[in-house]
Amino acid sequence: MARRITHRNLPQLFLKARESLLLHFRPILNHFGVTEQQWRILRVLDEHEQLEPREMCELCQILSPSMTGVLSRMEELGLIERQRVAADQRRIWVRLAPKGDRLIDDIAPLIERQYKLIEAAYGAQVVADLSLALEGFIAAQTTPVERVALPASIKPVNSRRP
């Protein structure tokens, strides 16, 4: 039987690569009781000092409804602080709380050591090449990609209509 799709399944490859990489970091995060989403937020706040939640959604790849819940939990845990923008009370700044800052101090050296172990195992050049390839792919997203025209009136598979 001929293959109907000849291109590699890039989304599946990204998911496999992500999972194989996170296997190295999850034990560190679990040791400190931090979820992957919380770590993404802590790391982004460490890099940017303070951000608005909508900016964090983009940088952390977390959908807005999820971000709201995660930020509430992190605030309850004392990891972050939220403050209304004085000039516009509708806007909120999020920044690390002292406890979140200390947590990054504890976790960061372990994360850095784990990266060194990954580079030792796979090769620093492989890791650098992968980073550059992914950054290039992301940067290319500024070029609009035309979408295929969809056929008219196809009944969706998950439709309950007979």
ABEGO torsion letter per residue (X at the ends): XBBABABBBAAAAAAAAAAAAAAAAAAAAAAAGBBAAAAAAAAAAAAAGBBBAAAAAAAAGBBAAAAAAAAAAAAAAGABBBBBBAABAABBBBBBBAAAAAAAAAAAAAAAAAAAAAAAAAEAAAAAAAAAAAAAAAAAAABBBBBBBBBBGBBBAABABX
